[in-house]
Amino acid sequence: MTPYSIALNQCIELVSEIYLTHKQSSFSFQIATLNYLNPQKNQISYKLEGYDKDWQKADKDQIATYNNVPSGTYTFSVRASNEDGRWNTDGQTVKITIKKPLWLSGWAIFIYLLIVSICAFYAHELVHKLRLINSILSFNINDKKAQICNLINPSSIALESADAQFLQKALQIVEENMANHDFDINQFCEKMNLSRSQIYRKINAIAGVSVSEFIKEVRLKRAAQLIQQKVANISEIAYLVGFNDPKYFGRCFKQMFGVSPIHYIDQNDPITPIN
């Protein structure tokens, strides 16, 4: 550890307070008694109030050493006894203040709190935006009211924000071309009247996914609704929502819903009661 020293303007016996930086949190005091009769019988004890719990007995070198003392204000006290074991109860004291590092100062803490507040604000905005997206892209297949909100007709959904209106239009275009497995990003951009880069930035900013993933999610959620309604078999539904490979459709469906299409049917197939 690199040693640090301080300069005092007067004798330490006349100093009532010492200020240290956080880099000077390790320090020592050389203690001496003024009784020269049988000095080998003299005893010295010291205590750093606020740090030591009990009085410490000085060794033969009569040095009190402290290492890495936390920032704060302390009082260093010393007392001594003569050869008869009589202690000086008054002793000598000096106040020691160790300043906090810059990164723990009041201004630093204020800046930390400001940064946390800003992050919390943007996190709240992000959660609000994600909930809005989820309300548009998701529907509860067990709720009859949610089934009325058909993704093929998003105009029935009341939307206000520009992002919501953008997603509403994007949904409508995807659903109008749901069964067309050749419908790609270029056609999507053309119908949205936006460039490829604009579409990518907008979809990613709002939904956090690529354009191809956005299109695929809409198709898979439509497939889940059709499977639950049992309008056709799995392969036919795959073609209806724009997948020309039922096996690939099955892999994508399981990746999104956690189960294969056939198990999705089993989970949503009510048990017929026995009369």
C-alpha positions as CSV (number, residue, x, y, z in Angstrom):
1,M,0.0,0.0,0.0
2,T,1.4,3.4,-1.0
3,P,2.0,5.5,2.2
4,Y,0.4,8.9,2.5
5,S,1.6,11.6,4.9
6,I,0.1,14.8,6.1
7,A,1.7,18.0,7.3
8,L,0.5,19.6,10.6
9,N,0.9,23.3,11.2
10,Q,1.6,22.7,14.9
11,C,2.6,20.0,17.4
12,I,0.2,17.1,17.4
13,E,-0.4,17.5,21.1
14,L,-2.0,20.9,20.3
15,V,-4.0,19.5,17.4
16,S,-7.7,18.9,18.1
17,E,-8.8,17.5,14.8
18,I,-7.1,15.8,11.8
19,Y,-8.7,15.5,8.3
20,L,-7.8,12.6,6.1
21,T,-8.8,11.5,2.6
22,H,-10.1,8.0,1.9
23,K,-6.6,7.2,0.5
24,Q,-5.2,8.0,4.0
25,S,-7.5,5.5,5.8
26,S,-4.5,3.6,7.1
27,F,-2.5,5.5,9.7
28,S,-0.4,5.1,12.8
29,F,0.3,7.0,16.0
30,Q,3.6,6.9,17.9
31,I,2.8,7.1,21.6
32,A,5.2,8.1,24.3
33,T,5.0,8.7,28.1
34,L,6.7,11.5,30.0
35,N,7.4,9.5,33.1
36,Y,11.0,8.4,33.1
37,L,11.0,6.6,36.5
38,N,11.0,2.9,35.8
39,P,9.7,3.5,32.2
40,Q,9.6,-0.3,31.7
41,K,6.7,-0.4,34.1
42,N,4.7,2.3,32.3
43,Q,1.6,1.1,30.5
44,I,-0.2,2.7,27.6
45,S,-3.7,1.9,26.2
46,Y,-5.5,3.6,23.3
47,K,-8.9,3.5,21.7
48,L,-10.4,4.8,18.4
49,E,-13.9,5.7,19.4
50,G,-16.4,4.6,16.8
51,Y,-14.0,1.9,15.6
52,D,-12.6,0.0,18.6
53,K,-15.0,-1.7,20.9
54,D,-12.5,-1.8,23.8
55,W,-9.2,-0.2,24.9
56,Q,-6.2,-1.6,23.2
57,K,-2.9,-2.2,25.0
58,A,0.1,-0.7,23.3
59,D,3.1,-3.0,22.5
60,K,6.6,-2.3,23.3
61,D,7.1,-0.2,20.2
62,Q,4.2,2.0,21.5
63,I,2.7,2.4,18.0
64,A,-1.1,2.4,17.4
65,T,-1.8,1.3,13.8
66,Y,-5.1,1.2,11.9
67,N,-5.7,-0.1,8.4
68,N,-8.5,0.7,6.0
69,V,-10.7,2.6,8.4
70,P,-14.1,3.4,6.8
71,S,-15.0,7.0,6.1
72,G,-16.4,8.8,9.1
73,T,-15.5,10.8,12.3
74,Y,-13.6,9.1,15.1
75,T,-11.9,10.2,18.3
76,F,-8.5,8.7,19.1
77,S,-7.9,8.6,22.9
78,V,-4.7,7.6,24.8
79,R,-4.2,7.0,28.5
80,A,-1.1,5.9,30.4
81,S,-0.1,4.6,33.9
82,N,3.0,5.1,35.9
83,E,5.2,2.5,37.5
84,D,2.6,2.3,40.4
85,G,-0.2,1.3,38.0
86,R,-2.0,4.6,38.5
87,W,-3.8,5.6,35.2
88,N,-4.2,9.1,33.9
89,T,-8.0,9.1,33.4
90,D,-8.0,12.4,31.5
91,G,-5.6,11.1,28.7
92,Q,-5.1,12.8,25.4
93,T,-7.6,12.9,22.5
94,V,-7.7,14.0,18.9
95,K,-10.6,14.0,16.5
96,I,-10.0,12.2,13.2
97,T,-12.3,12.7,10.1
98,I,-11.8,10.5,7.1
99,K,-13.6,12.0,4.1
100,K,-15.7,9.9,1.7
101,P,-14.3,9.2,-1.8
102,L,-15.8,11.4,-4.6
103,W,-18.0,8.5,-5.9
104,L,-19.7,8.3,-2.5
105,S,-20.2,12.1,-2.1
106,G,-23.7,13.7,-1.9
107,W,-23.4,14.9,-5.5
108,A,-22.4,11.5,-6.7
109,I,-25.3,9.8,-5.0
110,F,-27.6,12.5,-6.5
111,I,-26.3,11.6,-10.0
112,Y,-26.8,7.9,-9.3
113,L,-30.4,8.5,-8.3
114,L,-31.0,10.7,-11.3
115,I,-29.6,7.9,-13.6
116,V,-31.8,5.3,-11.9
117,S,-34.8,7.6,-12.2
118,I,-34.2,8.1,-16.0
119,C,-33.7,4.3,-16.5
120,A,-36.9,3.6,-14.5
121,F,-38.8,6.1,-16.7
122,Y,-37.7,4.5,-20.0
123,A,-38.3,1.0,-18.6
124,H,-41.8,2.1,-17.7
125,E,-42.3,3.4,-21.3
126,L,-40.9,0.2,-22.7
127,V,-43.2,-2.0,-20.6
128,H,-46.2,0.2,-21.7
129,K,-45.2,-0.2,-25.3
130,L,-44.7,-4.0,-25.0
131,R,-48.1,-4.3,-23.4
132,L,-49.6,-2.4,-26.3
133,I,-47.9,-4.7,-28.8
134,N,-49.1,-7.8,-26.8
135,S,-52.6,-6.5,-26.8
136,I,-52.5,-6.3,-30.6
137,L,-50.6,-9.4,-31.4
138,S,-52.0,-11.7,-28.7
139,F,-55.4,-13.0,-28.0
140,N,-56.8,-15.3,-25.4
141,I,-58.2,-18.4,-27.1
142,N,-60.1,-19.3,-23.9
143,D,-61.9,-16.0,-23.8
144,K,-64.9,-15.7,-26.1
145,K,-64.7,-11.9,-26.0
146,A,-61.1,-12.0,-27.2
147,Q,-62.2,-14.2,-30.1
148,I,-64.5,-11.5,-31.3
149,C,-61.4,-9.2,-31.7
150,N,-60.4,-11.0,-35.0
151,L,-56.9,-10.2,-36.2
152,I,-58.1,-10.2,-39.8
153,N,-60.1,-7.1,-39.0
154,P,-57.9,-4.9,-36.7
155,S,-60.0,-1.9,-37.6
156,S,-62.4,-3.0,-34.9
157,I,-59.8,-2.3,-32.3
158,A,-59.7,1.3,-30.9
159,L,-56.2,2.6,-31.2
160,E,-54.8,6.0,-30.6
161,S,-51.0,6.1,-30.7
162,A,-49.0,6.3,-33.9
163,D,-47.2,3.1,-33.1
164,A,-50.5,1.3,-32.5
165,Q,-51.9,2.6,-35.8
166,F,-48.7,1.4,-37.5
167,L,-49.0,-2.1,-36.1
168,Q,-52.7,-2.1,-37.0
169,K,-51.9,-1.5,-40.6
170,A,-49.0,-4.0,-40.5
171,L,-51.3,-6.7,-39.1
172,Q,-54.0,-6.0,-41.7
173,I,-51.5,-6.4,-44.6
174,V,-50.0,-9.6,-43.1
175,E,-53.5,-11.1,-42.6
176,E,-54.7,-10.1,-46.1
177,N,-51.8,-12.1,-47.4
178,M,-52.0,-14.9,-44.8
179,A,-52.3,-17.8,-47.1
180,N,-49.7,-16.6,-49.6
181,H,-46.5,-18.4,-48.7
182,D,-44.7,-16.2,-51.3
183,F,-45.5,-13.1,-49.4
184,D,-42.1,-11.7,-48.4
185,I,-40.5,-8.7,-46.8
186,N,-40.3,-6.9,-50.1
187,Q,-44.0,-7.2,-50.8
188,F,-44.7,-6.2,-47.2
189,C,-42.6,-3.0,-47.6
190,E,-44.3,-2.2,-50.8
191,K,-47.8,-2.4,-49.3
192,M,-46.7,-0.4,-46.3
193,N,-45.3,2.3,-48.6
194,L,-42.0,2.3,-46.7
195,S,-38.4,1.4,-47.5
196,R,-36.9,-1.8,-46.2
197,S,-34.7,0.0,-43.7
198,Q,-37.6,2.1,-42.4
199,I,-39.7,-1.0,-41.9
200,Y,-36.9,-2.8,-40.1
201,R,-36.3,0.1,-37.8
202,K,-40.0,0.7,-37.0
203,I,-40.8,-3.0,-36.3
204,N,-37.7,-3.5,-34.2
205,A,-38.2,-0.4,-32.2
206,I,-41.9,-1.3,-31.4
207,A,-41.9,-5.1,-31.2
208,G,-38.3,-5.9,-30.7
209,V,-38.2,-8.5,-33.5
210,S,-37.3,-8.6,-37.1
211,V,-39.8,-8.1,-39.9
212,S,-39.7,-11.8,-40.8
213,E,-40.3,-12.8,-37.2
214,F,-43.2,-10.3,-37.0
215,I,-44.9,-11.9,-40.0
216,K,-44.2,-15.4,-38.7
217,E,-45.7,-14.6,-35.2
218,V,-48.9,-13.3,-36.8
219,R,-49.2,-16.4,-38.9
220,L,-48.5,-18.8,-36.0
221,K,-51.1,-17.0,-33.7
222,R,-53.7,-17.3,-36.5
223,A,-52.8,-21.0,-36.7
224,A,-53.3,-21.5,-33.0
225,Q,-56.8,-19.9,-33.3
226,L,-57.7,-22.2,-36.2
227,I,-56.4,-25.2,-34.4
228,Q,-58.4,-24.4,-31.4
229,Q,-61.5,-23.9,-33.6
230,K,-60.7,-27.2,-35.4
231,V,-61.5,-25.8,-38.9
232,A,-59.1,-28.2,-40.6
233,N,-56.2,-30.7,-39.9
234,I,-52.7,-29.6,-39.0
235,S,-51.3,-29.7,-42.6
236,E,-54.2,-27.8,-44.0
237,I,-53.9,-25.1,-41.3
238,A,-50.2,-24.8,-42.1
239,Y,-51.0,-24.0,-45.7
240,L,-53.8,-21.7,-44.7
241,V,-51.5,-19.5,-42.7
242,G,-48.7,-19.4,-45.4
243,F,-46.4,-22.3,-44.5
244,N,-45.7,-24.6,-47.5
245,D,-43.9,-27.1,-45.3
246,P,-45.9,-28.7,-42.5
247,K,-42.8,-30.0,-40.8
248,Y,-41.3,-26.6,-40.6
249,F,-44.6,-25.2,-39.5
250,G,-44.6,-27.7,-36.6
251,R,-41.1,-26.7,-35.5
252,C,-41.9,-23.0,-35.6
253,F,-45.2,-23.6,-33.7
254,K,-43.5,-25.6,-30.9
255,Q,-40.8,-23.0,-30.6
256,M,-43.4,-20.3,-30.0
257,F,-46.0,-22.1,-27.9
258,G,-43.8,-24.8,-26.2
259,V,-45.8,-27.7,-27.6
260,S,-46.4,-29.3,-31.0
261,P,-49.6,-28.5,-32.9
262,I,-51.1,-31.9,-32.1
263,H,-50.4,-31.5,-28.4
264,Y,-51.9,-28.0,-28.6
265,I,-55.1,-29.6,-29.8
266,D,-55.0,-32.1,-26.8
267,Q,-54.5,-29.2,-24.3
268,N,-57.5,-27.3,-25.8
269,D,-59.8,-30.2,-26.4
270,P,-62.5,-30.3,-23.7
271,I,-63.3,-33.6,-22.1
272,T,-66.8,-34.8,-23.1
273,P,-68.7,-35.8,-20.0
274,I,-70.1,-39.3,-19.8
275,N,-73.8,-39.5,-19.4
